């Protein structure tokens, strides 16, 4: 596990596993110590230290002879920079930013599947835990190489899309064309470390720092219709916010107008 960050390896593993737990990845149980040692290329003591921290925070339970299981997640405030809600006009801007941010960009559909909604996704989409959702994972590639890894969850009834459609158009565009009017959205921007799967797709080392964007999209009735996690290589993508001042010289109020920019 290679990283230029001055962060202990056990803490990097802890951060990666914590994000995966929040996403509901380990419904069948957390991988064992030896599996984690192979995935992250570290020793047993390092893995145990990471697992002990997760257990101390009440995220997992470790039982000798029975393995490690995730514990139910309580609602936690999202850590990061929260943007203001976006209306339909800004959603239109996302279409441009995400679908045509760079000329010559292409999309590789990694996987599309229907599965029971993990607890955190079900809570975000205001649906019953275990209700069917379509999970799609795509990688956007620019001439320089992989740019972003995008994971979306959409209620199954609103996402009758296959690989071919998802490779050609953003999901929000497909949803609108299928009759779901897209309204506002909220999003948060933070940092995250690459796990083994994402590191492979983005051609970076496990534990590398990525720009993380979480977005919850609502239809015009206010119903959540999509939860998105975008992970971006910071050397190929930047997130810029324009903050015009409201009022006179002494005004301390700034209004954000978000812009995504490919570097």
C-alpha positions as CSV (number, residue, x, y, z in Angstrom):
1,X,0.0,0.0,0.0
2,X,1.8,3.1,-1.2
3,X,1.0,6.7,-0.4
4,X,2.8,10.0,-0.2
5,X,0.6,11.0,2.7
6,X,2.2,11.2,6.2
7,X,-0.6,9.1,7.6
8,X,-0.1,5.8,9.3
9,X,-1.1,2.8,7.2
10,X,-3.5,1.5,9.8
11,X,-5.3,4.9,9.7
12,X,-5.6,4.8,5.9
13,X,-7.1,1.3,6.1
14,X,-9.5,2.5,8.8
15,X,-10.6,5.4,6.6
16,X,-11.2,3.2,3.6
17,X,-13.2,0.6,5.6
18,X,-15.2,3.2,7.3
19,X,-16.4,4.7,4.0
20,X,-17.3,1.2,2.8
21,X,-19.2,0.5,6.0
22,X,-21.2,3.7,5.5
23,X,-22.1,2.5,2.0
24,X,-23.4,-0.8,3.3
25,X,-20.8,-2.8,1.4
26,X,-20.3,-5.6,4.0
27,X,-23.8,-6.9,4.5
28,X,-22.4,-10.4,4.4
29,X,-19.6,-9.7,6.9
30,X,-16.4,-7.7,6.9
31,X,-13.4,-9.5,5.1
32,X,-11.1,-11.4,7.5
33,X,-7.7,-10.2,8.6
34,X,-5.8,-12.3,6.0
35,X,-8.0,-11.0,3.2
36,X,-7.4,-7.4,4.3
37,X,-3.7,-8.0,4.6
38,X,-3.6,-9.2,1.0
39,X,-5.8,-6.3,-0.3
40,X,-3.8,-3.6,1.4
41,X,-0.4,-5.2,1.3
42,X,0.3,-4.8,5.1
43,X,0.9,-7.0,8.1
44,X,-1.6,-8.4,10.6
45,X,-0.8,-5.9,13.3
46,X,-1.7,-3.0,11.0
47,X,-5.0,-4.6,10.0
48,X,-5.9,-5.3,13.6
49,X,-5.2,-1.8,14.6
50,X,-7.6,-0.5,12.0
51,X,-10.3,-3.0,12.9
52,X,-9.9,-2.1,16.6
53,X,-10.5,1.5,15.9
54,X,-13.7,0.7,13.9
55,X,-14.9,-1.5,16.7
56,X,-14.2,1.2,19.3
57,X,-16.4,3.6,17.2
58,X,-19.2,1.1,17.2
59,X,-19.1,0.4,13.5
60,X,-18.2,-3.3,13.7
61,X,-18.4,-6.2,16.2
62,X,-15.5,-8.7,16.3
63,X,-16.4,-12.1,17.7
64,X,-13.6,-14.8,18.0
65,X,-14.4,-17.7,15.8
66,X,-17.4,-15.9,14.1
67,X,-15.7,-13.1,12.2
68,X,-16.5,-9.4,12.0
69,X,-19.9,-8.0,11.3
70,X,-21.0,-4.4,10.6
71,X,-23.3,-2.8,13.2
72,X,-26.4,-0.7,12.2
73,X,-25.3,2.8,11.3
74,X,-26.9,5.7,13.0
75,X,-27.6,8.9,11.0
76,X,-24.5,10.9,10.9
77,X,-24.0,14.4,9.5
78,X,-22.0,14.3,6.3
79,X,-18.5,15.5,6.7
80,X,-17.4,17.8,4.0
81,X,-18.3,21.1,2.3
82,X,-22.0,21.2,1.8
83,X,-23.2,23.1,-1.2
84,X,-26.6,24.9,-1.2
85,X,-29.5,23.1,-2.9
86,X,-29.6,23.3,-6.6
87,X,-32.6,24.0,-8.8
88,X,-33.4,22.6,-12.2
89,X,-31.2,25.2,-13.9
90,X,-28.1,24.1,-12.0
91,X,-29.0,20.4,-12.6
92,X,-28.9,21.3,-16.3
93,X,-25.4,22.6,-15.7
94,X,-24.4,19.3,-14.1
95,X,-25.5,17.6,-17.3
96,X,-22.9,19.7,-19.2
97,X,-20.2,19.3,-16.5
98,X,-20.6,15.5,-16.1
99,X,-21.5,14.5,-19.6
100,X,-19.4,16.7,-21.7
101,X,-16.8,18.2,-19.3
102,X,-14.0,17.2,-21.6
103,X,-14.0,16.7,-25.3
104,X,-12.8,13.2,-26.2
105,X,-14.0,11.8,-22.9
106,X,-15.5,8.3,-22.9
107,X,-17.5,6.3,-20.4
108,X,-16.8,2.7,-19.4
109,X,-19.7,1.0,-17.6
110,X,-18.1,-1.2,-14.9
111,X,-21.3,-2.8,-13.6
112,X,-25.0,-2.5,-13.5
113,X,-27.1,-4.5,-11.1
114,X,-30.4,-4.5,-9.2
115,X,-29.9,-5.2,-5.5
116,X,-31.5,-4.5,-2.1
117,X,-30.8,-0.9,-0.9
118,X,-28.1,-0.7,1.8
119,X,-29.4,1.0,4.9
120,X,-27.6,4.3,4.2
121,X,-28.9,4.5,0.6
122,X,-32.4,3.6,1.7
123,X,-32.4,6.3,4.3
124,X,-31.1,8.9,1.7
125,X,-33.7,7.9,-0.9
126,X,-36.5,7.7,1.7
127,X,-37.3,4.1,0.7
128,X,-37.6,0.9,2.8
129,X,-34.3,-0.8,3.7
130,X,-33.9,-3.6,1.2
131,X,-36.1,-2.1,-1.5
132,X,-34.7,-2.8,-5.0
133,X,-32.4,-0.2,-6.4
134,X,-30.3,-0.1,-9.5
135,X,-26.6,0.4,-8.7
136,X,-24.5,1.5,-11.6
137,X,-20.7,2.1,-11.6
138,X,-19.0,3.9,-14.4
139,X,-15.5,5.2,-15.1
140,X,-15.0,8.4,-17.2
141,X,-11.8,8.4,-19.2
142,X,-10.2,11.5,-20.8
143,X,-7.2,11.4,-23.2
144,X,-4.8,11.6,-20.2
145,X,-6.4,8.5,-18.6
146,X,-9.1,7.6,-16.0
147,X,-10.7,10.7,-14.5
148,X,-13.6,9.6,-12.2
149,X,-15.4,6.6,-10.7
150,X,-19.1,7.3,-10.4
151,X,-21.5,5.1,-8.4
152,X,-25.2,5.8,-8.5
153,X,-28.2,4.3,-6.8
154,X,-31.7,4.9,-8.2
155,X,-35.0,3.2,-7.2
156,X,-35.5,0.3,-9.6
157,X,-38.8,1.6,-11.0
158,X,-37.1,4.8,-12.1
159,X,-34.1,3.2,-13.8
160,X,-35.0,0.8,-16.6
161,X,-31.6,1.4,-18.2
162,X,-29.0,-1.0,-19.6
163,X,-25.3,-0.9,-20.2
164,X,-25.6,0.6,-23.7
165,X,-27.8,3.5,-22.6
166,X,-25.6,4.2,-19.5
167,X,-22.5,4.3,-21.7
168,X,-24.0,7.0,-24.0
169,X,-25.9,9.4,-21.6
170,X,-25.8,10.5,-17.9
171,X,-28.4,8.8,-15.8
172,X,-30.2,12.1,-15.0
173,X,-30.7,12.7,-18.7
174,X,-32.1,9.2,-19.2
175,X,-34.4,9.7,-16.2
176,X,-35.8,12.9,-17.5
177,X,-36.3,11.4,-20.9
178,X,-38.2,8.5,-19.2
179,X,-40.5,10.9,-17.4
180,X,-38.9,11.8,-14.1
181,X,-38.6,15.6,-13.9
182,X,-35.4,16.5,-12.1
183,X,-35.6,19.3,-9.6
184,X,-33.1,20.4,-6.9
185,X,-30.2,18.6,-5.3
186,X,-27.8,18.8,-2.4
187,X,-24.2,17.8,-2.3
188,X,-21.1,17.6,-0.2
189,X,-17.5,17.7,-1.2
190,X,-14.7,16.1,0.8
191,X,-11.7,13.9,0.5
192,X,-11.5,10.1,0.5
193,X,-8.8,7.4,0.2
194,X,-8.9,5.0,-2.7
195,X,-9.8,1.4,-1.9
196,X,-8.5,-1.5,-4.0
197,X,-11.4,-1.6,-6.5
198,X,-11.4,2.2,-7.1
199,X,-7.6,2.3,-7.2
200,X,-7.5,-0.3,-10.0
201,X,-10.2,1.5,-12.0
202,X,-8.5,5.0,-11.7
203,X,-5.0,3.7,-12.0
204,X,-3.7,5.0,-8.7
205,X,-2.2,3.4,-5.6
206,X,-4.4,2.0,-2.9
207,X,-4.8,4.7,-0.2
208,X,-4.3,7.6,-2.7
209,X,-6.3,10.8,-1.9
210,X,-9.3,11.4,-4.1
211,X,-11.8,14.2,-4.4
212,X,-15.2,12.8,-3.1
213,X,-18.5,14.3,-4.2
214,X,-21.8,13.0,-2.7
215,X,-25.0,14.2,-4.3
216,X,-28.6,13.5,-3.5
217,X,-31.0,14.5,-6.4
218,X,-34.7,15.2,-6.0
219,X,-37.5,15.3,-8.5
220,X,-39.7,18.4,-8.7
221,X,-42.1,17.0,-6.1
222,X,-39.2,16.9,-3.6
223,X,-38.8,13.1,-3.7
224,X,-35.2,11.8,-3.6
225,X,-34.6,9.9,-6.9
226,X,-30.8,9.4,-7.1
227,X,-27.9,9.1,-4.7
228,X,-24.4,9.6,-6.3
229,X,-20.9,9.1,-5.1
230,X,-18.2,10.5,-7.5
231,X,-14.5,9.9,-6.8
232,X,-12.1,12.0,-8.9
233,X,-8.4,12.0,-9.4
234,X,-7.3,15.4,-8.1
235,X,-4.5,15.6,-10.7
236,X,-7.1,15.5,-13.5
237,X,-10.1,17.2,-12.0
238,X,-10.8,20.3,-9.9
239,X,-13.9,21.7,-8.2
240,X,-14.2,25.4,-8.4
241,X,-16.8,27.6,-6.6
242,X,-17.6,31.1,-7.7
243,X,-18.6,33.3,-4.7
244,X,-19.9,36.7,-5.6
245,X,-20.5,39.0,-2.6
246,X,-24.0,40.2,-1.9
247,X,-24.4,43.8,-0.7
248,X,-22.0,46.7,-0.3
249,X,-18.4,47.0,0.7
250,X,-19.0,45.9,4.3
251,X,-21.1,42.9,3.3
252,X,-20.0,39.5,4.7
253,X,-22.5,37.4,2.8
254,X,-21.3,35.3,-0.1
255,X,-23.6,33.3,-2.4
256,X,-22.1,30.2,-4.0
257,X,-22.4,29.3,-7.7
258,X,-20.7,26.0,-8.2
259,X,-18.7,25.1,-11.3
260,X,-16.9,21.8,-12.0
261,X,-13.7,22.1,-14.0
262,X,-11.6,19.4,-15.6
263,X,-8.0,20.2,-15.4
